[in-house]
Amino acid sequence: MAALLIFGRRFWPGIWLGALLNELATAASFSGQLDSAAIAAALLIASGSTLQAVVASVLSEKYLQPGLPKLETPGASWRFSCWPVRWPV
């Protein structure tokens, strides 16, 4: 999320690639081999991680300040920390 806030959302493929490589390495270290189920799971987890970072950066830019959020005022900190309370899933 920090990379997306600093450099913009055009860097989402880097997040996806890093998450995919991390999941593939984790799967390989546990089982010793990569089968199709492990690769599919790694692809899904990497996509979910990327989606999570993109949505969080979009919400940060929408409800805080564009770019890096500045949590210097109590109001900004309150808005940032109360997102889960305001919109329960």
PDB file of N, CA, C and O in Angstrom:
ATOM      1  N   MET A   1       0.829  -1.179   0.000  1.00  0.00           N
ATOM      2  CA  MET A   1       0.000   0.000   0.000  1.00  0.00           C
ATOM      3  C   MET A   1       0.881   1.254   0.000  1.00  0.00           C
ATOM      4  O   MET A   1       0.555   2.249  -0.648  1.00  0.00           O
ATOM      5  N   ALA A   2       1.970   1.199   0.714  1.00  0.00           N
ATOM      6  CA  ALA A   2       2.848   2.368   0.777  1.00  0.00           C
ATOM      7  C   ALA A   2       3.393   2.714  -0.607  1.00  0.00           C
ATOM      8  O   ALA A   2       3.474   3.890  -0.961  1.00  0.00           O
ATOM      9  N   ALA A   3       3.765   1.715  -1.383  1.00  0.00           N
ATOM     10  CA  ALA A   3       4.265   1.979  -2.733  1.00  0.00           C
ATOM     11  C   ALA A   3       3.190   2.621  -3.600  1.00  0.00           C
ATOM     12  O   ALA A   3       3.482   3.507  -4.403  1.00  0.00           O
ATOM     13  N   LEU A   4       1.958   2.179  -3.440  1.00  0.00           N
ATOM     14  CA  LEU A   4       0.869   2.767  -4.223  1.00  0.00           C
ATOM     15  C   LEU A   4       0.577   4.190  -3.792  1.00  0.00           C
ATOM     16  O   LEU A   4       0.250   5.031  -4.629  1.00  0.00           O
ATOM     17  N   LEU A   5       0.686   4.474  -2.518  1.00  0.00           N
ATOM     18  CA  LEU A   5       0.455   5.838  -2.049  1.00  0.00           C
ATOM     19  C   LEU A   5       1.577   6.778  -2.475  1.00  0.00           C
ATOM     20  O   LEU A   5       1.330   7.946  -2.776  1.00  0.00           O
ATOM     21  N   ILE A   6       2.791   6.280  -2.502  1.00  0.00           N
ATOM     22  CA  ILE A   6       3.926   7.127  -2.850  1.00  0.00           C
ATOM     23  C   ILE A   6       4.061   7.291  -4.367  1.00  0.00           C
ATOM     24  O   ILE A   6       4.206   8.409  -4.862  1.00  0.00           O
ATOM     25  N   PHE A   7       4.013   6.185  -5.099  1.00  0.00           N
ATOM     26  CA  PHE A   7       4.305   6.216  -6.534  1.00  0.00           C
ATOM     27  C   PHE A   7       3.064   6.177  -7.421  1.00  0.00           C
ATOM     28  O   PHE A   7       3.172   6.423  -8.622  1.00  0.00           O
ATOM     29  N   GLY A   8       1.913   5.882  -6.878  1.00  0.00           N
ATOM     30  CA  GLY A   8       0.693   5.824  -7.677  1.00  0.00           C
ATOM     31  C   GLY A   8       0.261   4.399  -7.954  1.00  0.00           C
ATOM     32  O   GLY A   8       1.011   3.446  -7.743  1.00  0.00           O
ATOM     33  N   ARG A   9      -0.970   4.278  -8.434  1.00  0.00           N
ATOM     34  CA  ARG A   9      -1.545   2.947  -8.650  1.00  0.00           C
ATOM     35  C   ARG A   9      -0.964   2.230  -9.858  1.00  0.00           C
ATOM     36  O   ARG A   9      -1.260   1.053 -10.063  1.00  0.00           O
ATOM     37  N   ARG A  10      -0.153   2.892 -10.659  1.00  0.00           N
ATOM     38  CA  ARG A  10       0.428   2.218 -11.820  1.00  0.00           C
ATOM     39  C   ARG A  10       1.446   1.149 -11.408  1.00  0.00           C
ATOM     40  O   ARG A  10       1.899   0.378 -12.255  1.00  0.00           O
ATOM     41  N   PHE A  11       1.808   1.090 -10.139  1.00  0.00           N
ATOM     42  CA  PHE A  11       2.778   0.114  -9.651  1.00  0.00           C
ATOM     43  C   PHE A  11       2.127  -1.157  -9.115  1.00  0.00           C
ATOM     44  O   PHE A  11       2.797  -1.968  -8.476  1.00  0.00           O
ATOM     45  N   TRP A  12       0.825  -1.346  -9.365  1.00  0.00           N
ATOM     46  CA  TRP A  12       0.157  -2.535  -8.844  1.00  0.00           C
ATOM     47  C   TRP A  12       0.736  -3.843  -9.407  1.00  0.00           C
ATOM     48  O   TRP A  12       0.719  -4.842  -8.687  1.00  0.00           O
ATOM     49  N   PRO A  13       1.250  -3.900 -10.656  1.00  0.00           N
ATOM     50  CA  PRO A  13       1.833  -5.175 -11.102  1.00  0.00           C
ATOM     51  C   PRO A  13       3.032  -5.615 -10.267  1.00  0.00           C
ATOM     52  O   PRO A  13       3.266  -6.813 -10.105  1.00  0.00           O
ATOM     53  N   GLY A  14       3.789  -4.665  -9.740  1.00  0.00           N
ATOM     54  CA  GLY A  14       4.912  -5.022  -8.881  1.00  0.00           C
ATOM     55  C   GLY A  14       4.456  -5.659  -7.583  1.00  0.00           C
ATOM     56  O   GLY A  14       5.098  -6.578  -7.074  1.00  0.00           O
ATOM     57  N   ILE A  15       3.349  -5.174  -7.050  1.00  0.00           N
ATOM     58  CA  ILE A  15       2.796  -5.782  -5.836  1.00  0.00           C
ATOM     59  C   ILE A  15       2.319  -7.189  -6.140  1.00  0.00           C
ATOM     60  O   ILE A  15       2.546  -8.113  -5.359  1.00  0.00           O
ATOM     61  N   TRP A  16       1.655  -7.351  -7.284  1.00  0.00           N
ATOM     62  CA  TRP A  16       1.153  -8.674  -7.651  1.00  0.00           C
ATOM     63  C   TRP A  16       2.307  -9.661  -7.861  1.00  0.00           C
ATOM     64  O   TRP A  16       2.252 -10.797  -7.392  1.00  0.00           O
ATOM     65  N   LEU A  17       3.342  -9.223  -8.564  1.00  0.00           N
ATOM     66  CA  LEU A  17       4.482 -10.103  -8.826  1.00  0.00           C
ATOM     67  C   LEU A  17       5.202 -10.481  -7.530  1.00  0.00           C
ATOM     68  O   LEU A  17       5.565 -11.641  -7.337  1.00  0.00           O
ATOM     69  N   GLY A  18       5.407  -9.508  -6.649  1.00  0.00           N
ATOM     70  CA  GLY A  18       6.054  -9.805  -5.377  1.00  0.00           C
ATOM     71  C   GLY A  18       5.239 -10.764  -4.521  1.00  0.00           C
ATOM     72  O   GLY A  18       5.794 -11.671  -3.900  1.00  0.00           O
ATOM     73  N   ALA A  19       3.926 -10.568  -4.486  1.00  0.00           N
ATOM     74  CA  ALA A  19       3.071 -11.467  -3.716  1.00  0.00           C
ATOM     75  C   ALA A  19       3.067 -12.863  -4.326  1.00  0.00           C
ATOM     76  O   ALA A  19       3.084 -13.857  -3.600  1.00  0.00           O
ATOM     77  N   LEU A  20       3.046 -12.946  -5.656  1.00  0.00           N
ATOM     78  CA  LEU A  20       3.061 -14.258  -6.319  1.00  0.00           C
ATOM     79  C   LEU A  20       4.354 -15.005  -6.028  1.00  0.00           C
ATOM     80  O   LEU A  20       4.326 -16.185  -5.680  1.00  0.00           O
ATOM     81  N   LEU A  21       5.484 -14.325  -6.168  1.00  0.00           N
ATOM     82  CA  LEU A  21       6.766 -14.986  -5.889  1.00  0.00           C
ATOM     83  C   LEU A  21       6.867 -15.420  -4.436  1.00  0.00           C
ATOM     84  O   LEU A  21       7.410 -16.484  -4.137  1.00  0.00           O
ATOM     85  N   ASN A  22       6.351 -14.605  -3.541  1.00  0.00           N
ATOM     86  CA  ASN A  22       6.365 -14.965  -2.128  1.00  0.00           C
ATOM     87  C   ASN A  22       5.518 -16.214  -1.871  1.00  0.00           C
ATOM     88  O   ASN A  22       5.946 -17.115  -1.149  1.00  0.00           O
ATOM     89  N   GLU A  23       4.341 -16.269  -2.449  1.00  0.00           N
ATOM     90  CA  GLU A  23       3.470 -17.426  -2.242  1.00  0.00           C
ATOM     91  C   GLU A  23       4.032 -18.687  -2.887  1.00  0.00           C
ATOM     92  O   GLU A  23       3.922 -19.776  -2.323  1.00  0.00           O
ATOM     93  N   LEU A  24       4.633 -18.546  -4.064  1.00  0.00           N
ATOM     94  CA  LEU A  24       5.241 -19.715  -4.705  1.00  0.00           C
ATOM     95  C   LEU A  24       6.425 -20.238  -3.898  1.00  0.00           C
ATOM     96  O   LEU A  24       6.605 -21.448  -3.768  1.00  0.00           O
ATOM     97  N   ALA A  25       7.224 -19.334  -3.363  1.00  0.00           N
ATOM     98  CA  ALA A  25       8.359 -19.756  -2.540  1.00  0.00           C
ATOM     99  C   ALA A  25       7.879 -20.426  -1.260  1.00  0.00           C
ATOM    100  O   ALA A  25       8.465 -21.414  -0.816  1.00  0.00           O
ATOM    101  N   THR A  26       6.825 -19.898  -0.672  1.00  0.00           N
ATOM    102  CA  THR A  26       6.278 -20.503   0.541  1.00  0.00           C
ATOM    103  C   THR A  26       5.716 -21.891   0.251  1.00  0.00           C
ATOM    104  O   THR A  26       5.954 -22.829   1.011  1.00  0.00           O
ATOM    105  N   ALA A  27       4.975 -22.024  -0.841  1.00  0.00           N
ATOM    106  CA  ALA A  27       4.408 -23.323  -1.199  1.00  0.00           C
ATOM    107  C   ALA A  27       5.506 -24.336  -1.497  1.00  0.00           C
ATOM    108  O   ALA A  27       5.398 -25.498  -1.108  1.00  0.00           O
ATOM    109  N   ALA A  28       6.556 -23.908  -2.180  1.00  0.00           N
ATOM    110  CA  ALA A  28       7.656 -24.812  -2.512  1.00  0.00           C
ATOM    111  C   ALA A  28       8.426 -25.232  -1.265  1.00  0.00           C
ATOM    112  O   ALA A  28       8.909 -26.362  -1.191  1.00  0.00           O
ATOM    113  N   SER A  29       8.547 -24.353  -0.298  1.00  0.00           N
ATOM    114  CA  SER A  29       9.298 -24.710   0.904  1.00  0.00           C
ATOM    115  C   SER A  29       8.522 -25.698   1.782  1.00  0.00           C
ATOM    116  O   SER A  29       9.123 -26.505   2.491  1.00  0.00           O
ATOM    117  N   PHE A  30       7.198 -25.635   1.732  1.00  0.00           N
ATOM    118  CA  PHE A  30       6.413 -26.561   2.552  1.00  0.00           C
ATOM    119  C   PHE A  30       6.289 -27.931   1.910  1.00  0.00           C
ATOM    120  O   PHE A  30       6.442 -28.944   2.593  1.00  0.00           O
ATOM    121  N   SER A  31       6.017 -27.986   0.619  1.00  0.00           N
ATOM    122  CA  SER A  31       5.770 -29.277  -0.018  1.00  0.00           C
ATOM    123  C   SER A  31       6.973 -29.805  -0.793  1.00  0.00           C
ATOM    124  O   SER A  31       7.022 -30.994  -1.107  1.00  0.00           O
ATOM    125  N   GLY A  32       7.924 -28.966  -1.102  1.00  0.00           N
ATOM    126  CA  GLY A  32       9.083 -29.401  -1.866  1.00  0.00           C
ATOM    127  C   GLY A  32       8.855 -29.401  -3.362  1.00  0.00           C
ATOM    128  O   GLY A  32       9.801 -29.574  -4.130  1.00  0.00           O
ATOM    129  N   GLN A  33       7.627 -29.211  -3.788  1.00  0.00           N
ATOM    130  CA  GLN A  33       7.317 -29.153  -5.211  1.00  0.00           C
ATOM    131  C   GLN A  33       6.121 -28.237  -5.432  1.00  0.00           C
ATOM    132  O   GLN A  33       5.375 -27.932  -4.502  1.00  0.00           O
ATOM    133  N   LEU A  34       5.952 -27.810  -6.661  1.00  0.00           N
ATOM    134  CA  LEU A  34       4.823 -26.951  -7.006  1.00  0.00           C
ATOM    135  C   LEU A  34       3.887 -27.712  -7.933  1.00  0.00           C
ATOM    136  O   LEU A  34       4.222 -27.974  -9.087  1.00  0.00           O
ATOM    137  N   ASP A  35       2.735 -28.056  -7.432  1.00  0.00           N
ATOM    138  CA  ASP A  35       1.735 -28.683  -8.282  1.00  0.00           C
ATOM    139  C   ASP A  35       0.733 -27.628  -8.742  1.00  0.00           C
ATOM    140  O   ASP A  35       0.836 -26.462  -8.361  1.00  0.00           O
ATOM    141  N   SER A  36      -0.220 -28.030  -9.547  1.00  0.00           N
ATOM    142  CA  SER A  36      -1.158 -27.061 -10.123  1.00  0.00           C
ATOM    143  C   SER A  36      -2.038 -26.415  -9.059  1.00  0.00           C
ATOM    144  O   SER A  36      -2.417 -25.252  -9.197  1.00  0.00           O
ATOM    145  N   ALA A  37      -2.366 -27.148  -8.006  1.00  0.00           N
ATOM    146  CA  ALA A  37      -3.185 -26.566  -6.934  1.00  0.00           C
ATOM    147  C   ALA A  37      -2.416 -25.488  -6.185  1.00  0.00           C
ATOM    148  O   ALA A  37      -2.990 -24.458  -5.830  1.00  0.00           O
ATOM    149  N   ALA A  38      -1.139 -25.704  -5.942  1.00  0.00           N
ATOM    150  CA  ALA A  38      -0.323 -24.701  -5.252  1.00  0.00           C
ATOM    151  C   ALA A  38      -0.144 -23.458  -6.112  1.00  0.00           C
ATOM    152  O   ALA A  38      -0.144 -22.341  -5.595  1.00  0.00           O
ATOM    153  N   ILE A  39       0.007 -23.642  -7.415  1.00  0.00           N
ATOM    154  CA  ILE A  39       0.158 -22.499  -8.310  1.00  0.00           C
ATOM    155  C   ILE A  39      -1.149 -21.707  -8.390  1.00  0.00           C
ATOM    156  O   ILE A  39      -1.139 -20.477  -8.381  1.00  0.00           O
ATOM    157  N   ALA A  40      -2.272 -22.425  -8.469  1.00  0.00           N
ATOM    158  CA  ALA A  40      -3.569 -21.743  -8.504  1.00  0.00           C
ATOM    159  C   ALA A  40      -3.817 -20.967  -7.218  1.00  0.00           C
ATOM    160  O   ALA A  40      -4.300 -19.835  -7.252  1.00  0.00           O
ATOM    161  N   ALA A  41      -3.487 -21.576  -6.091  1.00  0.00           N
ATOM    162  CA  ALA A  41      -3.661 -20.884  -4.809  1.00  0.00           C
ATOM    163  C   ALA A  41      -2.763 -19.656  -4.734  1.00  0.00           C
ATOM    164  O   ALA A  41      -3.190 -18.609  -4.246  1.00  0.00           O
ATOM    165  N   ALA A  42      -1.532 -19.768  -5.209  1.00  0.00           N
ATOM    166  CA  ALA A  42      -0.617 -18.626  -5.199  1.00  0.00           C
ATOM    167  C   ALA A  42      -1.133 -17.496  -6.086  1.00  0.00           C
ATOM    168  O   ALA A  42      -1.017 -16.325  -5.724  1.00  0.00           O
ATOM    169  N   LEU A  43      -1.698 -17.834  -7.239  1.00  0.00           N
ATOM    170  CA  LEU A  43      -2.265 -16.817  -8.122  1.00  0.00           C
ATOM    171  C   LEU A  43      -3.444 -16.104  -7.468  1.00  0.00           C
ATOM    172  O   LEU A  43      -3.561 -14.882  -7.561  1.00  0.00           O
ATOM    173  N   LEU A  44      -4.308 -16.853  -6.816  1.00  0.00           N
ATOM    174  CA  LEU A  44      -5.464 -16.253  -6.155  1.00  0.00           C
ATOM    175  C   LEU A  44      -5.055 -15.386  -4.970  1.00  0.00           C
ATOM    176  O   LEU A  44      -5.592 -14.295  -4.782  1.00  0.00           O
ATOM    177  N   ILE A  45      -4.121 -15.859  -4.185  1.00  0.00           N
ATOM    178  CA  ILE A  45      -3.669 -15.091  -3.029  1.00  0.00           C
ATOM    179  C   ILE A  45      -2.970 -13.812  -3.473  1.00  0.00           C
ATOM    180  O   ILE A  45      -3.178 -12.755  -2.876  1.00  0.00           O
ATOM    181  N   ALA A  46      -2.142 -13.896  -4.514  1.00  0.00           N
ATOM    182  CA  ALA A  46      -1.462 -12.701  -5.029  1.00  0.00           C
ATOM    183  C   ALA A  46      -2.469 -11.689  -5.566  1.00  0.00           C
ATOM    184  O   ALA A  46      -2.308 -10.484  -5.371  1.00  0.00           O
ATOM    185  N   SER A  47      -3.502 -12.175  -6.238  1.00  0.00           N
ATOM    186  CA  SER A  47      -4.537 -11.268  -6.750  1.00  0.00           C
ATOM    187  C   SER A  47      -5.297 -10.615  -5.607  1.00  0.00           C
ATOM    188  O   SER A  47      -5.605  -9.425  -5.666  1.00  0.00           O
ATOM    189  N   GLY A  48      -5.602 -11.381  -4.571  1.00  0.00           N
ATOM    190  CA  GLY A  48      -6.284 -10.814  -3.409  1.00  0.00           C
ATOM    191  C   GLY A  48      -5.431  -9.796  -2.671  1.00  0.00           C
ATOM    192  O   GLY A  48      -5.938  -8.769  -2.220  1.00  0.00           O
ATOM    193  N   SER A  49      -4.165 -10.069  -2.548  1.00  0.00           N
ATOM    194  CA  SER A  49      -3.261  -9.124  -1.889  1.00  0.00           C
ATOM    195  C   SER A  49      -3.154  -7.826  -2.671  1.00  0.00           C
ATOM    196  O   SER A  49      -3.136  -6.742  -2.087  1.00  0.00           O
ATOM    197  N   THR A  50      -3.084  -7.935  -3.985  1.00  0.00           N
ATOM    198  CA  THR A  50      -3.004  -6.748  -4.824  1.00  0.00           C
ATOM    199  C   THR A  50      -4.296  -5.941  -4.751  1.00  0.00           C
ATOM    200  O   THR A  50      -4.268  -4.715  -4.645  1.00  0.00           O
ATOM    201  N   LEU A  51      -5.417  -6.632  -4.807  1.00  0.00           N
ATOM    202  CA  LEU A  51      -6.702  -5.945  -4.708  1.00  0.00           C
ATOM    203  C   LEU A  51      -6.838  -5.225  -3.370  1.00  0.00           C
ATOM    204  O   LEU A  51      -7.353  -4.109  -3.305  1.00  0.00           O
ATOM    205  N   GLN A  52      -6.380  -5.861  -2.326  1.00  0.00           N
ATOM    206  CA  GLN A  52      -6.419  -5.250  -0.998  1.00  0.00           C
ATOM    207  C   GLN A  52      -5.597  -3.963  -0.960  1.00  0.00           C
ATOM    208  O   GLN A  52      -6.055  -2.957  -0.418  1.00  0.00           O
ATOM    209  N   ALA A  53      -4.407  -3.981  -1.519  1.00  0.00           N
ATOM    210  CA  ALA A  53      -3.553  -2.790  -1.514  1.00  0.00           C
ATOM    211  C   ALA A  53      -4.140  -1.678  -2.383  1.00  0.00           C
ATOM    212  O   ALA A  53      -4.081  -0.507  -2.009  1.00  0.00           O
ATOM    213  N   VAL A  54      -4.705  -2.031  -3.536  1.00  0.00           N
ATOM    214  CA  VAL A  54      -5.283  -1.017  -4.417  1.00  0.00           C
ATOM    215  C   VAL A  54      -6.506  -0.381  -3.776  1.00  0.00           C
ATOM    216  O   VAL A  54      -6.653   0.841  -3.807  1.00  0.00           O
ATOM    217  N   VAL A  55      -7.384  -1.187  -3.199  1.00  0.00           N
ATOM    218  CA  VAL A  55      -8.581  -0.636  -2.550  1.00  0.00           C
ATOM    219  C   VAL A  55      -8.193   0.240  -1.365  1.00  0.00           C
ATOM    220  O   VAL A  55      -8.778   1.304  -1.163  1.00  0.00           O
ATOM    221  N   ALA A  56      -7.217  -0.194  -0.587  1.00  0.00           N
ATOM    222  CA  ALA A  56      -6.785   0.610   0.559  1.00  0.00           C
ATOM    223  C   ALA A  56      -6.185   1.938   0.108  1.00  0.00           C
ATOM    224  O   ALA A  56      -6.415   2.964   0.748  1.00  0.00           O
ATOM    225  N   SER A  57      -5.426   1.938  -0.975  1.00  0.00           N
ATOM    226  CA  SER A  57      -4.848   3.201  -1.445  1.00  0.00           C
ATOM    227  C   SER A  57      -5.929   4.115  -2.016  1.00  0.00           C
ATOM    228  O   SER A  57      -5.869   5.331  -1.834  1.00  0.00           O
ATOM    229  N   VAL A  58      -6.917   3.540  -2.704  1.00  0.00           N
ATOM    230  CA  VAL A  58      -8.014   4.361  -3.235  1.00  0.00           C
ATOM    231  C   VAL A  58      -8.797   4.997  -2.089  1.00  0.00           C
ATOM    232  O   VAL A  58      -9.113   6.186  -2.133  1.00  0.00           O
ATOM    233  N   LEU A  59      -9.106   4.212  -1.076  1.00  0.00           N
ATOM    234  CA  LEU A  59      -9.836   4.755   0.065  1.00  0.00           C
ATOM    235  C   LEU A  59      -9.012   5.790   0.822  1.00  0.00           C
ATOM    236  O   LEU A  59      -9.552   6.783   1.307  1.00  0.00           O
ATOM    237  N   SER A  60      -7.708   5.559   0.924  1.00  0.00           N
ATOM    238  CA  SER A  60      -6.847   6.540   1.593  1.00  0.00           C
ATOM    239  C   SER A  60      -6.836   7.856   0.842  1.00  0.00           C
ATOM    240  O   SER A  60      -6.915   8.924   1.450  1.00  0.00           O
ATOM    241  N   GLU A  61      -6.739   7.785  -0.470  1.00  0.00           N
ATOM    242  CA  GLU A  61      -6.722   9.015  -1.259  1.00  0.00           C
ATOM    243  C   GLU A  61      -8.073   9.703  -1.251  1.00  0.00           C
ATOM    244  O   GLU A  61      -8.146  10.930  -1.324  1.00  0.00           O
ATOM    245  N   LYS A  62      -9.146   8.926  -1.162  1.00  0.00           N
ATOM    246  CA  LYS A  62     -10.477   9.525  -1.184  1.00  0.00           C
ATOM    247  C   LYS A  62     -10.828  10.190   0.138  1.00  0.00           C
ATOM    248  O   LYS A  62     -11.372  11.294   0.150  1.00  0.00           O
ATOM    249  N   TYR A  63     -10.527   9.539   1.240  1.00  0.00           N
ATOM    250  CA  TYR A  63     -10.972  10.039   2.533  1.00  0.00           C
ATOM    251  C   TYR A  63      -9.901  10.790   3.312  1.00  0.00           C
ATOM    252  O   TYR A  63     -10.210  11.467   4.293  1.00  0.00           O
ATOM    253  N   LEU A  64      -8.657  10.678   2.890  1.00  0.00           N
ATOM    254  CA  LEU A  64      -7.600  11.460   3.527  1.00  0.00           C
ATOM    255  C   LEU A  64      -7.112  12.486   2.512  1.00  0.00           C
ATOM    256  O   LEU A  64      -7.925  13.125   1.844  1.00  0.00           O
ATOM    257  N   GLN A  65      -5.843  12.647   2.390  1.00  0.00           N
ATOM    258  CA  GLN A  65      -5.298  13.597   1.431  1.00  0.00           C
ATOM    259  C   GLN A  65      -4.643  12.831   0.298  1.00  0.00           C
ATOM    260  O   GLN A  65      -4.153  11.723   0.517  1.00  0.00           O
ATOM    261  N   PRO A  66      -4.619  13.385  -0.908  1.00  0.00           N
ATOM    262  CA  PRO A  66      -3.959  12.690  -2.020  1.00  0.00           C
ATOM    263  C   PRO A  66      -2.481  12.451  -1.722  1.00  0.00           C
ATOM    264  O   PRO A  66      -1.841  13.225  -1.011  1.00  0.00           O
ATOM    265  N   GLY A  67      -1.963  11.377  -2.276  1.00  0.00           N
ATOM    266  CA  GLY A  67      -0.571  11.011  -2.022  1.00  0.00           C
ATOM    267  C   GLY A  67      -0.437  10.328  -0.681  1.00  0.00           C
ATOM    268  O   GLY A  67      -1.292   9.534  -0.290  1.00  0.00           O
ATOM    269  N   LEU A  68       0.613  10.629   0.009  1.00  0.00           N
ATOM    270  CA  LEU A  68       0.820  10.030   1.329  1.00  0.00           C
ATOM    271  C   LEU A  68      -0.122  10.665   2.343  1.00  0.00           C
ATOM    272  O   LEU A  68      -0.139  11.888   2.476  1.00  0.00           O
ATOM    273  N   PRO A  69      -0.909   9.862   3.062  1.00  0.00           N
ATOM    274  CA  PRO A  69      -1.839  10.466   4.022  1.00  0.00           C
ATOM    275  C   PRO A  69      -1.092  11.118   5.173  1.00  0.00           C
ATOM    276  O   PRO A  69      -0.142  10.557   5.718  1.00  0.00           O
ATOM    277  N   LYS A  70      -1.532  12.283   5.522  1.00  0.00           N
ATOM    278  CA  LYS A  70      -0.926  13.002   6.635  1.00  0.00           C
ATOM    279  C   LYS A  70      -1.867  12.885   7.826  1.00  0.00           C
ATOM    280  O   LYS A  70      -2.947  13.477   7.842  1.00  0.00           O
ATOM    281  N   LEU A  71      -1.452  12.130   8.802  1.00  0.00           N
ATOM    282  CA  LEU A  71      -2.276  11.876   9.981  1.00  0.00           C
ATOM    283  C   LEU A  71      -1.848  12.789  11.121  1.00  0.00           C
ATOM    284  O   LEU A  71      -1.698  12.343  12.258  1.00  0.00           O
ATOM    285  N   GLU A  72      -1.651  14.067  10.814  1.00  0.00           N
ATOM    286  CA  GLU A  72      -1.153  14.995  11.817  1.00  0.00           C
ATOM    287  C   GLU A  72      -2.254  15.573  12.682  1.00  0.00           C
ATOM    288  O   GLU A  72      -2.006  15.950  13.827  1.00  0.00           O
ATOM    289  N   THR A  73      -3.460  15.649  12.156  1.00  0.00           N
ATOM    290  CA  THR A  73      -4.553  16.213  12.943  1.00  0.00           C
ATOM    291  C   THR A  73      -5.371  15.087  13.567  1.00  0.00           C
ATOM    292  O   THR A  73      -5.419  13.983  13.024  1.00  0.00           O
ATOM    293  N   PRO A  74      -6.006  15.352  14.691  1.00  0.00           N
ATOM    294  CA  PRO A  74      -6.839  14.310  15.302  1.00  0.00           C
ATOM    295  C   PRO A  74      -7.977  13.853  14.396  1.00  0.00           C
ATOM    296  O   PRO A  74      -8.339  12.676  14.405  1.00  0.00           O
ATOM    297  N   GLY A  75      -8.542  14.767  13.616  1.00  0.00           N
ATOM    298  CA  GLY A  75      -9.635  14.392  12.721  1.00  0.00           C
ATOM    299  C   GLY A  75      -9.191  13.414  11.645  1.00  0.00           C
ATOM    300  O   GLY A  75      -9.904  12.458  11.339  1.00  0.00           O
ATOM    301  N   ALA A  76      -8.014  13.650  11.070  1.00  0.00           N
ATOM    302  CA  ALA A  76      -7.500  12.742  10.039  1.00  0.00           C
ATOM    303  C   ALA A  76      -7.193  11.371  10.629  1.00  0.00           C
ATOM    304  O   ALA A  76      -7.497  10.350  10.012  1.00  0.00           O
ATOM    305  N   SER A  77      -6.607  11.338  11.791  1.00  0.00           N
ATOM    306  CA  SER A  77      -6.325  10.062  12.451  1.00  0.00           C
ATOM    307  C   SER A  77      -7.617   9.328  12.785  1.00  0.00           C
ATOM    308  O   SER A  77      -7.696   8.108  12.642  1.00  0.00           O
ATOM    309  N   TRP A  78      -8.611  10.057  13.224  1.00  0.00           N
ATOM    310  CA  TRP A  78      -9.899   9.455  13.574  1.00  0.00           C
ATOM    311  C   TRP A  78     -10.561   8.851  12.332  1.00  0.00           C
ATOM    312  O   TRP A  78     -11.059   7.726  12.384  1.00  0.00           O
ATOM    313  N   ARG A  79     -10.571   9.589  11.216  1.00  0.00           N
ATOM    314  CA  ARG A  79     -11.174   9.060   9.986  1.00  0.00           C
ATOM    315  C   ARG A  79     -10.436   7.823   9.509  1.00  0.00           C
ATOM    316  O   ARG A  79     -11.062   6.855   9.078  1.00  0.00           O
ATOM    317  N   PHE A  80      -9.111   7.845   9.583  1.00  0.00           N
ATOM    318  CA  PHE A  80      -8.323   6.714   9.107  1.00  0.00           C
ATOM    319  C   PHE A  80      -8.546   5.473   9.963  1.00  0.00           C
ATOM    320  O   PHE A  80      -8.651   4.368   9.430  1.00  0.00           O
ATOM    321  N   SER A  81      -8.620   5.635  11.276  1.00  0.00           N
ATOM    322  CA  SER A  81      -8.738   4.477  12.157  1.00  0.00           C
ATOM    323  C   SER A  81     -10.154   3.950  12.277  1.00  0.00           C
ATOM    324  O   SER A  81     -10.348   2.822  12.730  1.00  0.00           O
ATOM    325  N   CYS A  82     -11.143   4.728  11.888  1.00  0.00           N
ATOM    326  CA  CYS A  82     -12.534   4.288  12.047  1.00  0.00           C
ATOM    327  C   CYS A  82     -13.158   3.739  10.775  1.00  0.00           C
ATOM    328  O   CYS A  82     -14.368   3.516  10.752  1.00  0.00           O
ATOM    329  N   TRP A  83     -12.399   3.514   9.728  1.00  0.00           N
ATOM    330  CA  TRP A  83     -12.968   2.915   8.517  1.00  0.00           C
ATOM    331  C   TRP A  83     -13.645   1.584   8.795  1.00  0.00           C
ATOM    332  O   TRP A  83     -14.777   1.387   8.351  1.00  0.00           O
ATOM    333  N   PRO A  84     -13.009   0.659   9.508  1.00  0.00           N
ATOM    334  CA  PRO A  84     -13.685  -0.639   9.725  1.00  0.00           C
ATOM    335  C   PRO A  84     -14.954  -0.518  10.536  1.00  0.00           C
ATOM    336  O   PRO A  84     -15.867  -1.327  10.372  1.00  0.00           O
ATOM    337  N   VAL A  85     -15.035   0.463  11.401  1.00  0.00           N
ATOM    338  CA  VAL A  85     -16.226   0.622  12.243  1.00  0.00           C
ATOM    339  C   VAL A  85     -17.370   1.222  11.443  1.00  0.00           C
ATOM    340  O   VAL A  85     -18.531   0.863  11.640  1.00  0.00           O
ATOM    341  N   ARG A  86     -17.039   2.138  10.540  1.00  0.00           N
ATOM    342  CA  ARG A  86     -18.083   2.829   9.785  1.00  0.00           C
ATOM    343  C   ARG A  86     -18.716   1.946   8.723  1.00  0.00           C
ATOM    344  O   ARG A  86     -19.911   2.066   8.454  1.00  0.00           O
ATOM    345  N   TRP A  87     -17.932   1.060   8.114  1.00  0.00           N
ATOM    346  CA  TRP A  87     -18.459   0.216   7.038  1.00  0.00           C
ATOM    347  C   TRP A  87     -18.211  -1.260   7.350  1.00  0.00           C
ATOM    348  O   TRP A  87     -17.296  -1.863   6.790  1.00  0.00           O
ATOM    349  N   PRO A  88     -19.016  -1.847   8.239  1.00  0.00           N
ATOM    350  CA  PRO A  88     -18.804  -3.270   8.502  1.00  0.00           C
ATOM    351  C   PRO A  88     -19.170  -4.110   7.279  1.00  0.00           C
ATOM    352  O   PRO A  88     -20.069  -3.764   6.513  1.00  0.00           O
ATOM    353  N   VAL A  89     -18.474  -5.186   7.123  1.00  0.00           N
ATOM    354  CA  VAL A  89     -18.711  -6.062   5.957  1.00  0.00           C
ATOM    355  C   VAL A  89     -19.810  -7.037   6.280  1.00  0.00           C
ATOM    356  O   VAL A  89     -20.168  -7.863   5.441  1.00  0.00           O
TER     357      VAL A  89
END
